[in-house]
Amino acid sequence: MPLIRLSGVTKSYDRPVLAPLTFEILEREFVILLGPSGCGKSTLLRLLSGIESIDSGELLLPDGLSPSVVFQEPRLLPWRTVVENVMLPFELSSLSSGRDAGRAQALETLRRVGLFDFADHYPHELSGGMQMRVAIARALVTKPKLLLLDEPFAALDEVSRFRLQEELLRLWRQTELTIIFVTHSLSEAVYLGTRHIVFSPRPARVIGDRGSALPIDERVRTASEFQREVEMLQTLQHSHQTQPTLKDGVQ
């Protein structure tokens, strides 16, 4: 059974943002959303997270599913330490039976993202990449089944971005997470995703939906196979004006 099912989902503000969208996302997929700026990718994440509601159609998620969201900016509270920032979801939702239990889970999550030794530091004492790792830890601390990421590495330098991509893949492998990840970087999309959904300009409709041809363990950015995948996604992104919707790379 799919984890998420969209059937004819639409959303408008002053004008249509999402054309009727119909697709499913399975458990443990690492889905990349691609498309031009302003096409509605972030809007779709807000609908999936429950921040906003759909206008029409049907959006089905399991009862009790509570997605975690990571934005482009870490959005850490500067007056709280790293571990206190990670504990915040427990305090807001009373998920933890006590402060000590919440702190223990926060520290364990920080260990998983390599920041245990910085638990008592404040955000201003960390680099941009470390702050983003704190934001990811905060999203993971409640052990969600669905993680939504909206261009989380876009503002980082290339070295930090590559390191966090590798850490995110490692965390995905070690958990039961389903991840939906928005990016404008085709190389990032190929490196991370098991599936790529490409949207047209606003109002967004699906113009490409294909699984990755590269196994996770064989993704070398300098390999010719990797570059071919990047070029294929680039072709999909530029195909909306002349070609019908593609599914799994087949017209």
C-alpha positions as CSV (number, residue, x, y, z in Angstrom):
1,M,0.0,0.0,0.0
2,P,1.3,3.5,-0.7
3,L,2.1,5.8,2.1
4,I,0.7,8.8,0.3
5,R,-1.9,9.0,-2.4
6,L,-2.9,12.2,-4.3
7,S,-5.9,12.1,-6.6
8,G,-6.8,15.2,-8.6
9,V,-5.3,17.5,-5.9
10,T,-5.4,21.2,-6.7
11,K,-4.4,24.4,-4.9
12,S,-4.8,28.1,-5.8
13,Y,-4.1,31.4,-4.2
14,D,-4.7,34.4,-6.5
15,R,-4.2,32.0,-9.4
16,P,-3.8,28.2,-9.8
17,V,-0.6,26.8,-8.3
18,L,-1.2,23.1,-8.6
19,A,-3.0,21.6,-11.5
20,P,-4.8,18.4,-10.7
21,L,-2.0,16.1,-9.4
22,T,-2.4,12.3,-9.2
23,F,0.3,10.0,-8.0
24,E,1.4,7.8,-5.1
25,I,4.4,7.6,-2.9
26,L,5.4,4.3,-1.4
27,E,7.0,3.7,2.0
28,R,10.8,4.1,2.2
29,E,11.1,5.9,-1.2
30,F,13.5,8.8,-1.4
31,V,11.5,11.0,-3.8
32,I,13.0,14.2,-5.4
33,L,10.6,17.0,-6.5
34,L,12.0,19.0,-9.4
35,G,10.7,21.9,-11.4
36,P,11.2,25.6,-12.1
37,S,11.1,28.2,-9.3
38,G,7.6,29.0,-8.3
39,C,5.9,26.0,-9.8
40,G,4.4,24.8,-6.6
41,K,6.9,22.3,-5.1
42,S,7.0,24.0,-1.7
43,T,3.2,24.4,-1.8
44,L,2.9,20.6,-2.2
45,L,5.2,20.1,0.8
46,R,2.9,22.4,2.9
47,L,-0.1,20.4,1.8
48,L,1.6,17.1,2.8
49,S,2.7,18.5,6.2
50,G,-0.8,19.8,7.0
51,I,0.3,23.4,7.2
52,E,-2.2,24.2,4.4
53,S,-5.2,22.3,3.0
54,I,-6.0,21.3,-0.6
55,D,-8.7,23.1,-2.6
56,S,-10.1,20.0,-4.3
57,G,-9.3,16.3,-5.0
58,E,-8.2,13.8,-2.4
59,L,-5.0,13.6,-0.4
60,L,-4.7,10.4,1.6
61,L,-2.2,9.8,4.4
62,P,-2.2,7.2,7.1
63,D,-4.1,8.1,10.3
64,G,-1.7,9.4,12.9
65,L,1.1,10.2,10.4
66,S,2.9,13.3,11.5
67,P,5.5,14.5,8.9
68,S,8.6,16.4,10.0
69,V,9.7,19.3,7.9
70,V,13.1,20.8,7.3
71,F,13.3,24.2,5.5
72,Q,16.1,25.9,3.6
73,E,17.0,27.9,6.7
74,P,17.7,25.9,9.9
75,R,15.3,28.1,11.9
76,L,17.0,27.4,15.2
77,L,16.1,29.4,18.4
78,P,19.2,31.4,19.1
79,W,18.6,31.5,22.9
80,R,18.4,27.7,23.2
81,T,21.3,25.3,23.1
82,V,21.6,22.7,20.4
83,V,20.1,19.9,22.5
84,E,17.3,22.3,23.7
85,N,16.5,23.1,20.0
86,V,16.3,19.4,19.2
87,M,14.0,18.8,22.3
88,L,11.6,21.4,21.1
89,P,9.2,19.0,19.3
90,F,8.7,17.1,22.5
91,E,7.8,20.3,24.4
92,L,5.4,21.4,21.8
93,S,3.5,18.1,21.5
94,S,4.0,16.5,24.9
95,L,5.4,13.4,23.1
96,S,8.0,12.7,25.8
97,S,7.0,11.4,29.2
98,G,9.5,13.8,30.9
99,R,12.2,16.2,30.3
100,D,15.0,13.6,31.0
101,A,13.5,11.2,28.5
102,G,13.3,13.9,25.9
103,R,16.8,15.0,26.5
104,A,18.1,11.4,26.2
105,Q,16.4,11.0,22.8
106,A,17.6,14.4,21.6
107,L,21.2,13.5,22.6
108,E,21.0,10.1,20.8
109,T,19.7,11.8,17.7
110,L,22.5,14.3,17.9
111,R,24.9,11.4,18.1
112,R,23.5,10.0,14.9
113,V,24.1,13.3,13.0
114,G,27.6,13.6,14.4
115,L,26.9,16.5,16.8
116,F,26.8,14.9,20.2
117,D,29.9,16.9,21.4
118,F,28.1,20.1,20.5
119,A,24.9,19.5,22.5
120,D,25.5,22.4,24.9
121,H,26.6,24.9,22.2
122,Y,24.4,27.7,20.9
123,P,23.5,28.1,17.2
124,H,25.8,31.1,16.7
125,E,28.8,28.9,17.7
126,L,28.1,26.5,14.8
127,S,28.8,26.6,11.1
128,G,26.0,26.7,8.6
129,G,26.3,23.0,7.8
130,M,26.3,22.1,11.5
131,Q,23.2,24.3,12.1
132,M,21.4,22.4,9.3
133,R,22.4,19.1,10.9
134,V,20.7,20.3,14.1
135,A,17.6,21.1,12.1
136,I,17.6,17.6,10.7
137,A,18.1,16.1,14.1
138,R,15.1,18.1,15.4
139,A,13.1,16.7,12.6
140,L,14.2,13.2,13.3
141,V,14.0,13.1,17.1
142,T,10.3,12.1,17.1
143,K,11.1,9.2,14.8
144,P,8.7,10.2,12.0
145,K,7.8,8.0,9.1
146,L,7.8,10.9,6.6
147,L,10.5,13.6,6.3
148,L,9.9,16.6,4.1
149,L,12.9,18.7,3.0
150,D,12.5,22.0,1.2
151,E,15.9,22.8,-0.4
152,P,17.7,22.3,2.9
153,F,21.3,22.4,1.5
154,A,20.8,25.2,-1.1
155,A,22.6,27.9,1.0
156,L,25.6,25.8,1.9
157,D,29.1,25.6,0.3
158,E,29.8,22.7,-1.9
159,V,31.9,20.7,0.6
160,S,29.2,21.0,3.4
161,R,26.5,20.2,0.9
162,F,28.2,17.0,-0.3
163,R,28.8,15.9,3.3
164,L,25.2,16.5,4.4
165,Q,23.9,14.6,1.3
166,E,26.0,11.6,2.4
167,E,24.8,11.9,6.0
168,L,21.2,12.1,4.9
169,L,21.5,9.0,2.7
170,R,23.1,7.2,5.6
171,L,20.2,8.1,7.9
172,W,17.7,7.1,5.3
173,R,19.3,3.7,5.0
174,Q,19.3,3.2,8.7
175,T,15.7,4.0,9.3
176,E,12.2,3.4,8.0
177,L,12.0,6.9,6.7
178,T,10.2,8.0,3.5
179,I,11.8,11.2,2.3
180,I,10.4,13.9,-0.1
181,F,13.1,16.3,-1.0
182,V,12.8,19.6,-3.1
183,T,15.9,20.8,-4.9
184,H,16.9,22.7,-8.0
185,S,20.2,20.8,-8.3
186,L,20.0,18.0,-10.8
187,S,23.3,16.5,-9.5
188,E,21.9,16.5,-6.0
189,A,18.7,14.9,-7.3
190,V,20.6,12.1,-9.0
191,Y,22.8,11.5,-6.0
192,L,20.0,11.3,-3.5
193,G,16.8,10.1,-5.1
194,T,15.4,6.7,-5.7
195,R,12.6,8.4,-7.8
196,H,12.3,11.8,-9.5
197,I,9.1,13.6,-10.1
198,V,9.4,16.6,-12.4
199,F,6.8,19.4,-12.5
200,S,5.9,21.9,-15.2
201,P,5.8,25.6,-14.6
202,R,2.8,26.9,-12.6
203,P,0.2,25.5,-12.4
204,A,2.3,22.4,-11.6
205,R,1.5,19.2,-13.4
206,V,3.6,16.0,-13.5
207,I,5.7,15.9,-16.7
208,G,8.1,13.2,-15.6
209,D,8.0,10.4,-13.0
210,R,10.9,7.9,-13.1
211,G,12.9,5.7,-10.8
212,S,16.6,6.1,-10.7
213,A,18.6,3.8,-12.9
214,L,21.6,4.0,-10.5
215,P,21.9,1.9,-7.4
216,I,22.5,4.0,-4.3
217,D,25.9,2.4,-3.7
218,E,27.1,3.2,-7.3
219,R,26.5,6.9,-7.4
220,V,29.8,8.5,-8.2
221,R,29.4,12.1,-9.3
222,T,32.2,12.0,-11.8
223,A,31.1,8.7,-13.5
224,S,29.6,8.8,-17.0
225,E,26.5,6.9,-15.9
226,F,25.9,9.6,-13.3
227,Q,26.2,12.4,-15.9
228,R,23.8,10.6,-18.2
229,E,21.2,10.5,-15.4
230,V,21.7,14.3,-14.9
231,E,21.2,14.9,-18.6
232,M,18.1,12.7,-18.7
233,L,16.5,14.8,-15.9
234,Q,17.5,18.0,-17.7
235,T,15.8,16.7,-20.8
236,L,12.6,16.0,-18.8
237,Q,12.6,19.5,-17.3
238,H,12.7,21.0,-20.8
239,S,10.2,18.7,-22.4
240,H,7.0,20.1,-21.0
241,Q,6.3,22.4,-24.0
242,T,6.8,19.8,-26.7
243,Q,6.2,16.4,-25.2
244,P,3.4,14.6,-23.3
245,T,3.7,13.5,-19.8
246,L,6.5,10.9,-19.3
247,K,6.1,7.9,-17.0
248,D,9.2,5.9,-16.0
249,G,11.0,7.3,-18.9
250,V,8.5,6.0,-21.5
251,Q,6.3,8.4,-23.6
